[in-house]
Amino acid sequence: MRPIICISAALALLTACRPSLQEGVAVFEDFTYEGKDSFYESNPLPGEDYVYNPILPGWYSDPSICTNGEGDYFLVTSTFSYFPGVPIFHSRDLVNWKQIGHVLNRPSQLVNLDRQGISGGIFAPDIKYNPANRTYYMITTNVGAGNFVVKTEDPFGEWSDPIMLPQVQGIDPSLFFDDDGKAYIVNNDDAPDGKPEYDGHRTIRIVEYDTKNDCTVGERKIIINKGVDPSKKPIWIEGPHLYKINGKYFLMAAEGGTSDMHSEVIFRSDSPMEGYKPWNRNPILTQRHLYPGRDNPVTCAGHADLVRTESGDWWAVFLGCRPNIKGYENLGRETFMVPVRWSDDGFPILTEGLETVPLVVRHPGTTVGENPTFGNFTVKDDFDGESLSLEWMTLRAPADERITVKDGALTLVCDDTKSTEFASPSLILRRLQHHAFTASTSMRFIPSGSSSAGMLLFKDEQHQYYLKVYSGQNGPMVAVEKVGNENVALGTLPLPGKYGYLELSVSSPDGRTFSFSCGVDGAEKEVVAENVDASYLSTAVAGGFTGTTVGLYATK
């Protein structure tokens, strides 16, 4: 390919007026993310009462939801080993959601993340409101530290440091506040006596929780062993939630593992501590039995939570995936929402029979406002604040002196920390939220020695694509590198001179391939690498529990 040519005298003058650069320091002046999925273009919403599913596209897995009974709804999702932890969203109508912060935004709330891979860390947060003391609770698992609770009286503000729960072993805890003032924790744990009869044999256990002293009390009991039908050896009963509806206790949980056999099941009892019987029409949500070649499939549906509106209607949030060809997808497990129906014998139903998870849902009496979280949208960050905006994340620890936002620019200092390590590199990331997208940035950078900077597509420590600017043998270069057990160069281009105003972009027409481009000083962008296999970053290939993220990176 021919080299990129610098041609704009006006841009050269503008460049000369900018602050001088230091070698090994990358300055990013903006970042734009634009979603372009064809489904939304071909299927406009039929009216004001309708919204798109997923309501939170991209990797927003393990959703949990609560209300304070005064018209406020709050929703949280998993973050694993990203920082900050557990994004929290607020809505007044279950349609228009806005991220208001993160529940875990301090290192004291996220210990030992530096020892965990990207799919370790924070699993399956559960958010609940206790009207008895007007306090919000979030309970979750830190795989490297154990189960814990944080709480606040103001979910728009700060949350407490963790209250550890050493008596609650296992994962996926959730809280239930009964109308008699008592509270309970249910969660997934090992088989009885730690002796599973088969791989995936798990239990659901319950223990009372003392809200005055923030500790468990009494005996911890097994209330579900194996799952709905023990004779069929069900696997991974997990993500439990407890509700009291019309005087009965309902235990809802995921079953079947997090892949395409995922489902949601329901049990009922007259007592919170015992006597749970499965519904004879379980599961109440799954897509595992449907034709895999159907149009616009949603798979892996499960891990649900329920909420009741002030008008008495019930809605469910749950996770699901939107795979591309051959089951690949880079978006991870996303947050969907559907209305709940009720059977004649009083059990909730999310899907049944051959019903598919709908990609357009009717919410009577609501209107989609500005800046919805769903559908196609464009987000531009000019870095004009004093801190990173809420969609940005780092790995395992907060942004430090290597990552600064000031005077309309993001500055990343190159250092020896790599994105392939269990560490905190000079890197910020945000979720991919569409199959078809373009992400772009304006960067100024003087490469020298072994330093490089640019854009990174990140799935985990061993599955990445890096569009980087670096110093080659004959001067500055731009390249696309496949990062893994062995790094592979997929395309290179020389850059003119020692310094330029760079426009970098990564895009995908359909989620199946990526294209990487670079332009200098306003010249037309040149393709550095195209038709790059997107499945390399998919969960089907890489494994793990997260989706793909895209961001800005500097390293040596």
Secondary structure in CASP SS format (residue, H / E / C, confidence):
PFRMAT SS
TARGET T0000
AUTHOR 0000-0000-0000
METHOD secondary structure of the structure
MODEL  1
M C 1.00
R C 1.00
P C 1.00
I C 1.00
I C 1.00
C C 1.00
I C 1.00
S C 1.00
A H 1.00
A H 1.00
L H 1.00
A H 1.00
L H 1.00
L H 1.00
T H 1.00
A H 1.00
C H 1.00
R C 1.00
P C 1.00
S C 1.00
L C 1.00
Q C 1.00
E C 1.00
G C 1.00
V E 1.00
A E 1.00
V E 1.00
F E 1.00
E E 1.00
D E 1.00
F E 1.00
T E 1.00
Y E 1.00
E E 1.00
G E 1.00
K C 1.00
D C 1.00
S H 1.00
F H 1.00
Y H 1.00
E H 1.00
S H 1.00
N C 1.00
P C 1.00
L C 1.00
P C 1.00
G C 1.00
E C 1.00
D C 1.00
Y E 1.00
V E 1.00
Y E 1.00
N C 1.00
P C 1.00
I C 1.00
L E 1.00
P C 1.00
G C 1.00
W C 1.00
Y C 1.00
S C 1.00
D C 1.00
P C 1.00
S E 1.00
I E 1.00
C E 1.00
T E 1.00
N C 1.00
G C 1.00
E C 1.00
G C 1.00
D C 1.00
Y E 1.00
F E 1.00
L E 1.00
V E 1.00
T C 1.00
S C 1.00
T C 1.00
F E 1.00
S C 1.00
Y E 1.00
F E 1.00
P C 1.00
G E 1.00
V E 1.00
P E 1.00
I E 1.00
F E 1.00
H E 1.00
S E 1.00
R C 1.00
D C 1.00
L C 1.00
V C 1.00
N C 1.00
W C 1.00
K E 1.00
Q E 1.00
I E 1.00
G E 1.00
H E 1.00
V E 1.00
L E 1.00
N C 1.00
R C 1.00
P H 1.00
S H 1.00
Q H 1.00
L C 1.00
V C 1.00
N C 1.00
L H 1.00
D H 1.00
R H 1.00
Q C 1.00
G C 1.00
I C 1.00
S C 1.00
G C 1.00
G C 1.00
I E 1.00
F E 1.00
A E 1.00
P E 1.00
D E 1.00
I E 1.00
K E 1.00
Y E 1.00
N E 1.00
P C 1.00
A C 1.00
N C 1.00
R C 1.00
T E 1.00
Y E 1.00
Y E 1.00
M E 1.00
I E 1.00
T E 1.00
T E 1.00
N E 1.00
V C 1.00
G C 1.00
A C 1.00
G E 1.00
N E 1.00
F E 1.00
V E 1.00
V E 1.00
K E 1.00
T E 1.00
E C 1.00
D C 1.00
P C 1.00
F C 1.00
G C 1.00
E C 1.00
W C 1.00
S C 1.00
D C 1.00
P C 1.00
I E 1.00
M E 1.00
L C 1.00
P C 1.00
Q C 1.00
V C 1.00
Q C 1.00
G C 1.00
I E 1.00
D E 1.00
P E 1.00
S E 1.00
L E 1.00
F E 1.00
F E 1.00
D C 1.00
D C 1.00
D C 1.00
G C 1.00
K C 1.00
A E 1.00
Y E 1.00
I E 1.00
V E 1.00
N E 1.00
N E 1.00
D E 1.00
D C 1.00
A C 1.00
P H 1.00
D H 1.00
G H 1.00
K C 1.00
P C 1.00
E C 1.00
Y C 1.00
D C 1.00
G C 1.00
H C 1.00
R C 1.00
T E 1.00
I E 1.00
R E 1.00
I E 1.00
V E 1.00
E E 1.00
Y E 1.00
D E 1.00
T C 1.00
K C 1.00
N C 1.00
D C 1.00
C E 1.00
T E 1.00
V E 1.00
G E 1.00
E E 1.00
R E 1.00
K E 1.00
I E 1.00
I E 1.00
I E 1.00
N E 1.00
K C 1.00
G C 1.00
V C 1.00
D C 1.00
P H 1.00
S H 1.00
K H 1.00
K C 1.00
P C 1.00
I C 1.00
W C 1.00
I C 1.00
E E 1.00
G E 1.00
P E 1.00
H E 1.00
L E 1.00
Y E 1.00
K E 1.00
I E 1.00
N C 1.00
G C 1.00
K E 1.00
Y E 1.00
F E 1.00
L E 1.00
M E 1.00
A E 1.00
A E 1.00
E E 1.00
G C 1.00
G C 1.00
T C 1.00
S C 1.00
D C 1.00
M C 1.00
H C 1.00
S E 1.00
E E 1.00
V E 1.00
I E 1.00
F E 1.00
R E 1.00
S E 1.00
D C 1.00
S C 1.00
P C 1.00
M C 1.00
E C 1.00
G C 1.00
Y C 1.00
K E 1.00
P E 1.00
W C 1.00
N C 1.00
R C 1.00
N C 1.00
P C 1.00
I C 1.00
L E 1.00
T E 1.00
Q C 1.00
R C 1.00
H C 1.00
L C 1.00
Y C 1.00
P C 1.00
G C 1.00
R C 1.00
D C 1.00
N C 1.00
P C 1.00
V C 1.00
T E 1.00
C E 1.00
A E 1.00
G E 1.00
H E 1.00
A E 1.00
D E 1.00
L E 1.00
V E 1.00
R E 1.00
T C 1.00
E C 1.00
S C 1.00
G C 1.00
D C 1.00
W E 1.00
W E 1.00
A E 1.00
V E 1.00
F E 1.00
L E 1.00
G E 1.00
C E 1.00
R C 1.00
P C 1.00
N C 1.00
I H 1.00
K H 1.00
G H 1.00
Y C 1.00
E C 1.00
N C 1.00
L C 1.00
G C 1.00
R C 1.00
E E 1.00
T E 1.00
F E 1.00
M E 1.00
V E 1.00
P E 1.00
V C 1.00
R E 1.00
W E 1.00
S C 1.00
D C 1.00
D C 1.00
G C 1.00
F C 1.00
P E 1.00
I E 1.00
L C 1.00
T C 1.00
E C 1.00
G C 1.00
L C 1.00
E C 1.00
T C 1.00
V C 1.00
P C 1.00
L C 1.00
V E 1.00
V E 1.00
R E 1.00
H C 1.00
P C 1.00
G C 1.00
T C 1.00
T C 1.00
V C 1.00
G C 1.00
E C 1.00
N C 1.00
P C 1.00
T C 1.00
F C 1.00
G C 1.00
N C 1.00
F C 1.00
T E 1.00
V E 1.00
K E 1.00
D E 1.00
D C 1.00
F C 1.00
D C 1.00
G C 1.00
E C 1.00
S C 1.00
L C 1.00
S C 1.00
L C 1.00
E C 1.00
W C 1.00
M E 1.00
T E 1.00
L E 1.00
R C 1.00
A C 1.00
P C 1.00
A C 1.00
D C 1.00
E C 1.00
R C 1.00
I E 1.00
T E 1.00
V E 1.00
K E 1.00
D C 1.00
G C 1.00
A E 1.00
L E 1.00
T E 1.00
L E 1.00
V E 1.00
C C 1.00
D C 1.00
D C 1.00
T C 1.00
K C 1.00
S C 1.00
T C 1.00
E C 1.00
F C 1.00
A C 1.00
S C 1.00
P C 1.00
S E 1.00
L E 1.00
I E 1.00
L E 1.00
R E 1.00
R E 1.00
L C 1.00
Q C 1.00
H C 1.00
H C 1.00
A C 1.00
F E 1.00
T E 1.00
A E 1.00
S E 1.00
T E 1.00
S E 1.00
M E 1.00
R E 1.00
F C 1.00
I C 1.00
P C 1.00
S C 1.00
G C 1.00
S C 1.00
S C 1.00
S E 1.00
A E 1.00
G E 1.00
M E 1.00
L E 1.00
L E 1.00
F E 1.00
K E 1.00
D E 1.00
E C 1.00
Q C 1.00
H E 1.00
Q E 1.00
Y E 1.00
Y E 1.00
L E 1.00
K E 1.00
V E 1.00
Y E 1.00
S E 1.00
G E 1.00
Q C 1.00
N C 1.00
G E 1.00
P E 1.00
M E 1.00
V E 1.00
A E 1.00
V E 1.00
E E 1.00
K E 1.00
V E 1.00
G C 1.00
N C 1.00
E C 1.00
N C 1.00
V E 1.00
A E 1.00
L E 1.00
G E 1.00
T E 1.00
L E 1.00
P E 1.00
L C 1.00
P C 1.00
G C 1.00
K C 1.00
Y C 1.00
G C 1.00
Y E 1.00
L E 1.00
E E 1.00
L E 1.00
S E 1.00
V E 1.00
S E 1.00
S E 1.00
P C 1.00
D C 1.00
G C 1.00
R C 1.00
T E 1.00
F E 1.00
S E 1.00
F E 1.00
S E 1.00
C E 1.00
G E 1.00
V E 1.00
D C 1.00
G C 1.00
A C 1.00
E C 1.00
K C 1.00
E E 1.00
V E 1.00
V E 1.00
A E 1.00
E E 1.00
N E 1.00
V E 1.00
D E 1.00
A H 1.00
S H 1.00
Y H 1.00
L H 1.00
S C 1.00
T H 1.00
A H 1.00
V H 1.00
A H 1.00
G C 1.00
G C 1.00
F C 1.00
T C 1.00
G C 1.00
T C 1.00
T E 1.00
V E 1.00
G E 1.00
L E 1.00
Y E 1.00
A E 1.00
T E 1.00
K C 1.00
END
